[in-house]
Amino acid sequence: MASHKLLHEVPLFDHFTTARQRETSETLAEIYSLVVVLDQVEKAYLRDCLSGSEYTTIVNKLLAQYKTYLDNDDVQKEFGDLRTFKEKYNISASNAITRIERGMPVTVEHGIRSEQDTSASLSGSAQFSGKAVAEATGNFITVMDALKLNYRAKDQLHPLMSELLLSINRVSSQDFEHRQSLVDWIVKVNKMRVAEKLTEDDARELLFCLESAYKNFYTLLE
């Protein structure tokens, strides 16, 4: 009798569950799996089982999927926030939680260049690529102009700021004054809820940080 019950299929949803509710639950399950996978990728990179370029590609893809899942209002409502989701489902994935909160691969955050980028830099005739410098300069101006045009929301600023950091890394992995402040601002914006906006004081501080980082970036090139 007991063995017969064990063979009985248990339905995942009852008859009162709507298609919309099922879809939301399935998406939450996908997010759960994504967090677990991301944690394993972080550990694999720390153990040197993944190259920097492989790690960066995988993490960027996972972070993009995570953000896409949470674009759905029903999913966002059930998800709440990352810490609540982690505690609700008893997820032990501290590396993944940190990476999602920071919103970028560790290679991007710390300017760790891939083997291909390093080889390209060494083979070039100039110390810094003119194209890379031009892109970084353009991205600095784009973000500063966005703030002056009253861009305050996460979905307006985070993509621009992330692209700025990527373009800076393409120029050089060398540290310079205010680079870390720029990273800290990207993390702060990433932690905002979609409906949140920077205050006027925060926007002014961020603009000052960008202007200072821009000046020091050019000092690096001299």
C-alpha positions in Angstrom: 0.0 0.0 0.0 2.8 2.4 1.0 4.7 1.6 -2.2 1.6 2.3 -4.3 1.3 5.8 -2.7 5.0 6.5 -3.5 4.3 5.8 -7.2 1.3 8.2 -7.2 2.1 11.4 -9.1 1.9 14.5 -7.0 0.6 17.6 -8.9 2.7 20.7 -8.7 -0.4 23.0 -8.7 -4.0 22.5 -7.5 -7.0 23.0 -9.7 -7.5 26.6 -8.5 -4.1 27.8 -9.7 -4.4 30.1 -12.7 -2.1 29.9 -15.7 -0.7 33.3 -14.6 0.1 32.1 -11.1 1.7 29.0 -12.5 3.9 31.1 -14.8 4.9 33.3 -11.9 5.8 30.2 -9.8 7.8 28.7 -12.6 9.7 32.0 -13.1 10.6 32.1 -9.4 11.9 28.6 -9.7 14.1 29.7 -12.6 15.4 32.6 -10.4 16.2 30.1 -7.7 18.2 27.9 -10.1 20.0 30.9 -11.5 21.2 32.0 -8.1 22.5 28.5 -7.4 24.3 28.3 -10.7 25.8 31.8 -10.3 27.2 30.7 -6.9 28.9 27.8 -8.5 30.3 30.0 -11.3 31.8 32.3 -8.7 33.4 29.4 -6.8 34.7 28.0 -10.0 36.4 31.3 -10.9 37.9 31.6 -7.4 39.4 28.1 -7.9 40.8 29.0 -11.3 38.5 26.5 -13.0 37.3 29.3 -15.4 39.3 31.9 -17.3 38.6 35.5 -16.8 36.9 35.9 -20.2 34.8 32.7 -19.7 33.7 33.9 -16.2 32.8 37.4 -17.4 30.7 36.1 -20.3 28.8 33.6 -18.1 28.2 36.1 -15.2 27.0 38.9 -17.5 24.5 36.4 -19.1 23.2 35.3 -15.8 22.8 38.8 -14.4 21.0 39.8 -17.6 18.6 36.9 -17.2 18.0 37.7 -13.6 17.1 41.3 -14.4 14.8 40.1 -17.3 12.9 37.7 -15.0 12.3 40.6 -12.5 10.9 42.9 -15.2 7.6 41.1 -14.8 5.4 42.9 -12.3 3.8 39.7 -10.9 7.2 38.0 -10.4 8.6 41.2 -8.8 5.7 41.3 -6.4 6.1 37.7 -5.3 9.9 37.9 -5.3 10.1 41.0 -3.0 13.8 41.6 -2.6 16.9 39.4 -2.9 17.4 39.0 0.9 13.8 38.1 1.5 13.8 35.6 -1.3 17.1 34.1 0.0 15.6 33.7 3.5 12.2 32.4 2.3 13.7 29.6 0.3 16.7 29.0 2.6 19.3 29.6 -0.2 22.9 29.3 0.8 24.7 31.1 -1.9 26.6 34.0 -0.4 28.9 34.5 -3.5 25.9 34.8 -5.8 24.0 37.1 -3.5 27.0 39.5 -3.4 27.5 39.3 -7.2 23.8 40.1 -7.8 23.9 43.0 -5.3 27.0 44.5 -7.0 25.5 43.9 -10.4 28.7 43.2 -12.3 31.3 40.4 -12.6 34.3 40.7 -10.3 36.5 41.1 -13.3 34.6 44.3 -14.3 34.4 45.6 -10.8 38.2 45.4 -10.3 39.3 46.0 -13.8 40.8 42.5 -14.3 41.5 42.3 -18.0 41.1 39.1 -20.0 44.1 37.4 -21.7 42.8 38.7 -25.1 42.6 42.3 -23.9 46.1 42.1 -22.4 47.6 40.6 -25.6 45.9 43.3 -27.8 47.2 46.0 -25.5 50.8 44.6 -25.7 50.7 44.3 -29.5 49.4 47.8 -30.0 51.8 50.6 -31.0 50.5 53.0 -28.4 50.2 52.6 -24.6 46.5 53.2 -24.8 44.1 52.5 -27.7 42.8 55.7 -29.2 39.4 54.0 -30.0 39.1 52.8 -26.4 39.9 56.2 -24.9 37.4 57.9 -27.2 34.7 55.4 -26.2 35.4 56.0 -22.5 35.4 59.7 -22.9 32.1 59.6 -24.8 30.6 57.4 -22.0 31.7 59.8 -19.3 30.0 62.7 -21.1 26.9 60.6 -21.7 26.4 59.8 -18.0 27.1 63.3 -16.9 24.7 64.7 -19.5 22.0 62.2 -18.4 22.3 63.5 -14.8 22.0 67.1 -16.0 18.9 66.1 -18.0 17.4 64.8 -14.7 17.8 61.1 -15.3 17.4 59.6 -11.8 15.9 56.1 -12.2 17.8 52.9 -11.9 16.8 51.7 -15.4 18.0 55.0 -16.8 21.4 55.2 -15.1 22.6 51.7 -14.4 23.1 50.6 -18.0 25.0 53.8 -18.8 27.2 53.6 -15.8 28.0 49.9 -16.3 29.0 50.6 -19.9 31.2 53.5 -18.7 33.1 51.2 -16.3 33.5 48.6 -19.1 34.9 51.2 -21.4 37.3 52.4 -18.7 38.6 48.8 -18.3 39.2 48.5 -22.0 41.6 51.5 -21.8 43.5 50.3 -18.8 43.3 48.1 -15.7 45.3 50.7 -13.7 43.6 52.2 -10.7 43.1 55.9 -10.5 41.5 58.3 -7.9 37.7 58.2 -7.8 37.5 54.9 -9.8 36.4 53.0 -6.6 33.9 55.8 -5.9 32.4 55.2 -9.3 32.1 51.5 -8.7 30.4 52.2 -5.3 27.9 54.4 -7.1 27.1 51.7 -9.7 26.5 49.3 -6.9 24.3 51.8 -5.0 22.2 52.4 -8.1 22.0 48.6 -8.8 20.5 48.1 -5.3 17.7 50.6 -5.9 14.3 49.3 -6.6 13.0 50.0 -10.2 10.5 52.6 -8.9 13.2 54.4 -6.8 15.0 57.5 -8.0 18.1 59.3 -6.8 17.5 62.3 -4.7 18.7 65.7 -5.9 21.6 65.6 -3.3 22.6 62.1 -4.5 22.5 63.2 -8.1 24.8 66.2 -7.3 27.2 63.9 -5.5 27.3 61.4 -8.3 27.9 64.2 -10.8 30.8 65.5 -8.7 32.2 61.9 -8.5 32.0 61.6 -12.3 33.6 64.9 -13.0 36.4 64.1 -10.5 36.9 60.6 -12.0 36.9 62.0 -15.5 39.8 64.4 -14.6 41.8 61.7 -12.9 41.2 59.3 -15.8 42.8 61.8 -18.1 45.7 62.2 -15.7 46.2 58.4 -16.1 46.7 58.8 -19.8 49.4 61.5 -19.6 
